[in-house]
């Protein structure tokens, strides 16, 4: 492919990828503000948001694990059209679902669409673009999830929670049309030759036997879960438990995600100058400090400050922990471990906020901040255990053929 043709493709595919991540971020950020109204309408318990999150996550994981096979069979362009179409249908399902079981099914369907786009674009952009482009891709997710609480707050206060999902469905529909129009310009995935399958399978099995791999998966469950919990429950804590009006509470949840997005951009710019180990430790301490402020809450201003600090401090953890994986467990195991970690993060987004809902249902919403603080302490301890174990020699593993 000529440089001119490559540049022409990038001028179309990169902005479209950014728009896609804004879209999936926006769609995922609506539930935190919408749940109180949805709970009332469907007559559900506070904790049952975990069921909805789990349905979305199961759809996401199903699509993520199968994305490589789908891309190899149909190509990235068609796969992205399919993902955007499923996401659109899923979001439209939220706007019309008359009963709880249909809402769960539509959440699962939307999760499949989300996972198809997310996994596919991550793989495509990593293969064909720079780390800077990848960093901006994930910052775009933050942009989408920052505006979602504002839109849903407006919808709930002035119309109905379903309007927020209708807006998201329209945006996803536009994305689907754009993917359809550009489906032929996406490069085909690199297919794996038969000669590489056997060593890759052996490396996969050996990776599953390494304790550090499983510690890493658990780390990602907690990191992603603690990141998602303030976005899911921050509105209810501020509005219901602490008496802040709905519009202001929705605004501060958006500020939480905005601080997360700004932090991802900021740390992405200075990351090459910092020690990855020191950066992770410092950000985890920042998470703990923000969580303690949010829990302490002598005034609402202090509690909100803690929420913002948490968002900013958490921002670089996911990408830096991914980058640290080869150092922790060895290059040969890294590609497999990263796949497991991303799957763990998907589970964490459902499980950790879901448990928070159970605590809120059985005790009070104010049990959620100390719950996050305790999980943050576990994350800090787990990180130190992994660093200590990583200092030991890595046992060689059969690796795939060079270049895969």
C-alpha positions as CSV (number, residue, x, y, z in Angstrom):
1,X,0.0,0.0,0.0
2,X,1.3,3.5,-0.9
3,X,1.9,6.2,1.7
4,X,-0.8,8.3,0.0
5,X,-3.3,5.5,0.2
6,X,-2.4,4.8,3.8
7,X,-2.8,8.5,4.7
8,X,-6.1,8.6,2.9
9,X,-7.5,5.6,4.8
10,X,-6.3,7.1,8.1
11,X,-8.1,10.4,7.5
12,X,-11.3,8.4,7.4
13,X,-10.8,5.5,9.8
14,X,-9.1,7.4,12.7
15,X,-11.9,10.1,13.2
16,X,-14.5,7.4,12.7
17,X,-12.8,5.2,15.4
18,X,-12.8,8.2,17.7
19,X,-16.5,8.9,17.1
20,X,-17.2,5.2,17.8
21,X,-15.5,5.4,21.2
22,X,-17.3,8.6,22.1
23,X,-20.5,6.7,21.2
24,X,-19.9,3.6,23.3
25,X,-18.7,5.8,26.2
26,X,-21.9,7.9,26.0
27,X,-24.1,4.8,25.9
28,X,-22.3,3.2,28.9
29,X,-22.5,6.4,31.0
30,X,-26.3,6.8,31.0
31,X,-27.2,4.1,33.5
32,X,-25.8,5.8,36.6
33,X,-28.3,8.7,36.5
34,X,-31.1,6.7,34.8
35,X,-31.2,3.9,37.3
36,X,-33.2,5.6,40.0
37,X,-36.0,6.3,37.6
38,X,-35.8,2.9,35.9
39,X,-35.9,1.2,39.3
40,X,-39.1,3.0,40.2
41,X,-40.8,2.3,36.9
42,X,-40.0,-1.4,36.8
43,X,-40.5,-1.9,40.6
44,X,-37.0,-3.3,41.2
45,X,-34.8,-3.3,44.2
46,X,-31.9,-0.9,44.3
47,X,-29.3,-3.7,44.1
48,X,-30.8,-5.2,40.9
49,X,-28.9,-2.8,38.7
50,X,-26.2,-5.5,39.1
51,X,-28.4,-7.8,37.0
52,X,-28.5,-5.2,34.2
53,X,-24.8,-4.6,34.4
54,X,-24.1,-8.3,34.3
55,X,-26.3,-8.8,31.2
56,X,-24.4,-6.0,29.4
57,X,-21.1,-7.5,30.5
58,X,-22.0,-11.0,29.4
59,X,-22.8,-9.6,25.9
60,X,-19.6,-7.6,25.9
61,X,-17.5,-10.7,26.8
62,X,-19.3,-12.9,24.3
63,X,-18.4,-10.4,21.5
64,X,-14.9,-9.7,22.8
65,X,-13.9,-13.4,22.8
66,X,-15.4,-13.9,19.3
67,X,-14.2,-10.7,17.7
68,X,-11.0,-12.2,16.2
69,X,-12.9,-15.0,14.5
70,X,-15.6,-12.7,13.2
71,X,-13.0,-10.2,11.9
72,X,-11.1,-13.0,10.1
73,X,-14.3,-14.4,8.5
74,X,-16.1,-11.2,7.5
75,X,-13.4,-8.4,7.7
76,X,-13.3,-5.4,10.1
77,X,-15.6,-3.2,8.0
78,X,-18.6,-5.6,8.1
79,X,-17.9,-6.5,11.7
80,X,-18.1,-2.8,12.7
81,X,-21.4,-2.4,10.8
82,X,-22.8,-5.4,12.7
83,X,-21.5,-4.1,16.0
84,X,-23.0,-0.6,15.5
85,X,-26.3,-2.1,14.3
86,X,-26.6,-4.3,17.4
87,X,-25.7,-1.4,19.7
88,X,-28.4,0.7,18.0
89,X,-31.0,-2.0,18.4
90,X,-30.0,-2.5,22.0
91,X,-30.3,1.2,22.8
92,X,-33.6,1.4,21.1
93,X,-34.7,-1.6,23.2
94,X,-34.2,0.6,26.3
95,X,-36.6,3.2,24.9
96,X,-39.5,0.7,24.3
97,X,-39.0,-2.2,26.7
98,X,-42.3,-2.6,28.7
99,X,-41.1,-5.2,31.2
100,X,-37.9,-6.0,33.2
101,X,-37.0,-9.2,31.3
102,X,-37.0,-7.4,28.0
103,X,-34.7,-4.7,29.4
104,X,-32.2,-7.4,30.5
105,X,-32.3,-9.0,27.0
106,X,-31.8,-5.6,25.3
107,X,-28.9,-4.9,27.7
108,X,-27.3,-8.2,26.6
109,X,-27.8,-7.3,22.9
110,X,-26.3,-3.8,23.4
111,X,-23.4,-5.4,25.2
112,X,-22.6,-7.6,22.2
113,X,-22.6,-4.5,20.0
114,X,-20.4,-2.6,22.4
115,X,-18.0,-5.4,22.7
116,X,-17.8,-6.0,19.0
117,X,-16.8,-2.3,18.3
118,X,-14.5,-2.0,21.4
119,X,-12.5,-5.2,20.8
120,X,-12.4,-4.8,17.1
121,X,-11.2,-1.2,17.1
122,X,-8.6,-1.9,19.8
123,X,-7.2,-4.6,17.7
124,X,-7.3,-2.6,14.4
125,X,-5.8,0.6,15.9
126,X,-3.1,-1.3,17.7
127,X,-2.1,-3.1,14.5
128,X,-2.1,0.0,12.2
129,X,-1.6,3.1,14.3
130,X,0.7,4.6,17.0
131,X,0.5,4.6,20.7
132,X,-0.5,8.3,20.6
133,X,-3.5,7.4,18.4
134,X,-4.5,4.6,20.8
135,X,-4.2,7.0,23.8
136,X,-6.6,9.5,22.1
137,X,-8.9,6.7,21.2
138,X,-9.4,5.8,24.9
139,X,-9.6,9.5,25.8
140,X,-12.6,9.7,23.4
141,X,-14.4,7.1,25.5
142,X,-13.9,9.4,28.4
143,X,-15.4,12.3,26.4
144,X,-18.6,10.3,25.7
145,X,-19.0,9.1,29.3
146,X,-18.5,12.6,30.6
147,X,-21.4,14.0,28.6
148,X,-23.8,11.1,29.3
149,X,-24.8,12.0,32.9
150,X,-25.5,15.6,31.8
151,X,-27.8,14.4,29.0
152,X,-29.6,11.9,31.1
153,X,-30.0,14.4,34.0
154,X,-31.7,16.7,31.5
155,X,-33.8,13.9,30.1
156,X,-35.0,12.8,33.6
157,X,-35.7,16.3,34.8
158,X,-37.6,17.5,31.7
159,X,-39.0,14.4,30.0
160,X,-38.2,10.8,30.8
161,X,-35.2,8.5,31.2
162,X,-36.0,6.8,27.9
163,X,-35.2,10.0,26.0
164,X,-31.6,9.7,27.0
165,X,-31.4,6.3,25.5
166,X,-33.2,7.4,22.4
167,X,-30.6,10.1,21.9
168,X,-27.9,7.4,22.3
169,X,-29.6,5.2,19.8
170,X,-29.7,8.0,17.2
171,X,-26.0,8.6,17.7
172,X,-25.3,4.8,17.4
173,X,-27.5,4.7,14.2
174,X,-25.4,7.5,12.7
175,X,-22.3,5.5,13.6
176,X,-23.8,2.5,11.9
177,X,-24.5,4.4,8.7
178,X,-20.9,5.8,8.7
179,X,-19.4,2.3,9.1
180,X,-21.7,1.0,6.3
181,X,-20.4,3.8,4.0
182,X,-16.8,3.1,4.8
183,X,-16.9,-0.7,5.2
184,X,-14.5,-1.3,2.2
185,X,-11.7,1.0,3.4
186,X,-10.8,-0.9,6.6
187,X,-7.8,-3.2,6.2
188,X,-8.3,-6.9,6.5
189,X,-7.0,-8.6,9.6
190,X,-3.7,-10.5,9.5
191,X,-4.7,-14.2,9.6
192,X,-2.8,-16.7,11.6
193,X,-1.0,-19.5,9.7
194,X,-1.5,-23.1,10.7
195,X,2.2,-23.5,11.6
196,X,1.7,-21.0,14.5
197,X,-1.4,-22.6,16.1
198,X,0.3,-25.3,18.1
199,X,2.9,-23.2,19.9
200,X,0.3,-20.5,20.6
201,X,-2.0,-23.1,22.2
202,X,0.9,-24.3,24.3
203,X,1.8,-20.8,25.4
204,X,-1.8,-20.1,26.3
205,X,-2.1,-23.2,28.5
206,X,1.2,-22.4,30.2
207,X,0.2,-18.8,30.8
208,X,-2.9,-20.0,32.6
209,X,-0.7,-21.9,35.1
210,X,1.2,-18.8,36.2
211,X,-0.1,-17.3,39.5
212,X,0.9,-13.8,38.4
213,X,-1.4,-14.0,35.5
214,X,-4.4,-14.7,37.8
215,X,-3.3,-12.0,40.2
216,X,-3.2,-9.6,37.3
217,X,-6.8,-10.6,36.3
218,X,-8.0,-10.0,39.8
219,X,-6.2,-6.6,39.8
220,X,-8.1,-5.6,36.7
221,X,-11.4,-6.8,38.1
222,X,-10.9,-4.4,41.1
223,X,-9.3,-1.5,39.2
224,X,-12.1,-1.4,36.5
225,X,-14.8,-2.0,39.2
226,X,-13.6,0.8,41.5
227,X,-13.4,3.1,38.5
228,X,-17.0,2.3,37.4
229,X,-18.6,2.4,40.9
230,X,-18.6,6.2,41.4
231,X,-20.0,6.6,37.9
232,X,-22.8,4.2,38.7
233,X,-23.6,5.2,42.3
234,X,-22.2,8.7,42.6
235,X,-25.5,10.3,41.6
236,X,-27.6,8.3,44.1
237,X,-25.1,9.0,46.9
238,X,-25.0,12.8,46.2
239,X,-28.7,13.1,45.5
240,X,-30.5,10.6,47.8
241,X,-28.0,10.2,50.7
242,X,-26.5,13.7,50.8
243,X,-29.4,15.9,49.7
244,X,-27.8,17.5,46.6
245,X,-30.4,18.3,44.0
246,X,-30.6,16.1,41.0
247,X,-29.3,18.5,38.4
248,X,-26.2,19.3,40.5
249,X,-25.6,15.7,41.4
250,X,-25.7,14.7,37.7
251,X,-23.3,17.6,37.0
252,X,-20.8,16.3,39.5
253,X,-20.9,12.8,38.2
254,X,-20.0,14.3,34.8
255,X,-17.2,16.2,36.4
256,X,-15.9,12.8,37.8
257,X,-15.7,11.4,34.3
258,X,-14.3,14.7,33.0
259,X,-11.5,14.6,35.6
260,X,-10.9,11.0,34.5
261,X,-10.7,12.0,30.8
262,X,-8.4,15.0,31.5
263,X,-6.2,12.8,33.6
264,X,-5.9,10.2,30.8
265,X,-4.8,13.0,28.4
266,X,-2.4,14.6,30.9
267,X,-0.7,11.4,32.0
268,X,-0.5,10.2,28.4
269,X,1.5,13.3,27.6
270,X,4.0,13.0,30.5
271,X,4.1,9.2,30.8
272,X,7.4,8.7,28.9
273,X,9.1,10.8,31.5
274,X,7.9,8.8,34.5
275,X,8.7,5.5,36.0
276,X,5.7,3.1,35.4
277,X,6.1,1.6,38.9
278,X,6.2,5.0,40.6
279,X,3.3,6.3,38.5
280,X,1.1,3.4,39.4
281,X,2.0,3.7,43.1
282,X,1.4,7.4,43.1
283,X,-2.0,7.1,41.3
284,X,-3.1,4.4,43.7
285,X,-2.3,6.6,46.7
286,X,-4.2,9.4,45.0
287,X,-7.2,7.0,44.6
288,X,-7.0,6.2,48.3
289,X,-6.8,9.9,49.3
290,X,-9.8,10.8,47.1
291,X,-11.8,7.8,48.3
292,X,-11.2,8.8,52.0
293,X,-12.3,12.4,51.3
294,X,-15.5,11.1,49.6
295,X,-16.2,8.8,52.5
296,X,-15.3,11.4,55.2
297,X,-17.4,14.2,53.6
298,X,-17.4,16.7,56.5
299,X,-19.0,19.0,53.9
300,X,-20.4,18.2,50.5
301,X,-17.6,20.3,48.9
302,X,-15.0,18.0,50.5
303,X,-16.8,14.9,49.4
304,X,-17.1,16.1,45.8
305,X,-13.4,17.1,45.8
306,X,-12.7,13.5,46.8
307,X,-14.8,12.2,43.9
308,X,-12.9,14.4,41.4
309,X,-9.5,13.4,42.8
310,X,-10.5,9.7,42.5
311,X,-11.3,10.2,38.8
312,X,-8.1,12.0,38.0
313,X,-5.9,9.5,39.9
314,X,-7.5,6.5,38.3
315,X,-7.1,7.8,34.8
316,X,-3.7,6.2,33.8
317,X,-4.0,3.0,35.7
318,X,-5.6,0.8,33.1
319,X,-3.2,1.6,30.2
320,X,-0.1,1.7,32.5
321,X,-1.0,-1.7,34.0
322,X,-1.4,-3.1,30.5
323,X,2.1,-1.7,29.6
324,X,3.6,-3.2,32.7
325,X,2.3,-6.7,32.0
326,X,5.3,-7.8,29.9
327,X,7.7,-6.7,32.7
328,X,5.6,-8.5,35.3
329,X,5.1,-11.9,33.6
330,X,7.5,-11.9,30.6
331,X,7.0,-11.0,26.9
332,X,5.9,-14.5,25.8
333,X,2.9,-14.6,28.1
334,X,1.9,-10.9,27.8
335,X,-0.4,-11.2,24.8
336,X,-2.4,-13.9,26.5
337,X,-2.4,-12.3,29.9
338,X,-3.6,-8.9,28.5
339,X,-6.6,-10.7,26.9
340,X,-7.5,-12.2,30.3
341,X,-7.0,-8.9,32.0
342,X,-9.4,-7.1,29.7
343,X,-12.0,-9.8,30.3
344,X,-11.4,-9.4,34.0
345,X,-12.0,-5.6,33.7
346,X,-15.3,-6.3,31.9
347,X,-16.4,-8.6,34.8
348,X,-15.3,-6.0,37.3
349,X,-17.5,-3.3,35.8
350,X,-20.5,-5.5,36.6
351,X,-19.5,-7.2,39.8
352,X,-18.0,-4.4,41.9
353,X,-20.8,-1.9,41.4
354,X,-23.3,-4.8,41.7
355,X,-22.0,-5.6,45.2
356,X,-22.1,-1.9,46.0
357,X,-25.8,-2.0,45.2
358,X,-26.4,-5.0,47.5
359,X,-24.6,-3.1,50.3
360,X,-26.8,0.0,49.6
361,X,-29.9,-2.1,49.6
362,X,-29.2,-3.9,52.8
363,X,-27.5,-1.0,54.8
364,X,-27.4,2.4,53.1
365,X,-25.9,4.3,50.2
366,X,-23.2,5.6,52.6
367,X,-21.7,2.1,52.8
368,X,-20.4,2.5,49.2
369,X,-17.6,5.0,49.9
370,X,-15.9,2.9,52.6
371,X,-16.4,-0.2,50.4
372,X,-14.4,1.6,47.6
373,X,-11.7,2.6,50.1
374,X,-11.3,-1.0,51.3
375,X,-11.1,-2.2,47.7
376,X,-8.5,0.5,46.9
377,X,-6.4,-0.8,49.9
378,X,-6.6,-4.3,48.4
379,X,-5.5,-3.0,45.0
380,X,-2.5,-1.3,46.6
381,X,-1.5,-4.5,48.4
382,X,-2.0,-6.6,45.3
383,X,0.2,-4.3,43.3
384,X,3.0,-4.6,45.8
385,X,2.7,-8.4,45.8
386,X,2.9,-8.5,42.0
387,X,5.9,-6.2,41.9
388,X,7.7,-8.4,44.5
389,X,6.9,-11.6,42.6
390,X,7.9,-10.0,39.3
391,X,11.4,-9.5,40.7
392,X,12.0,-13.2,40.5
393,X,13.3,-14.8,37.3
394,X,10.6,-15.5,34.7
395,X,10.3,-19.2,33.7
396,X,10.7,-19.5,29.9
397,X,7.6,-20.4,28.0
398,X,7.1,-21.7,24.5
399,X,6.4,-18.6,22.4
400,X,4.6,-18.2,19.1
401,X,6.6,-17.7,15.9
402,X,8.3,-14.3,15.8
403,X,6.2,-11.6,14.3
404,X,2.8,-12.8,15.4
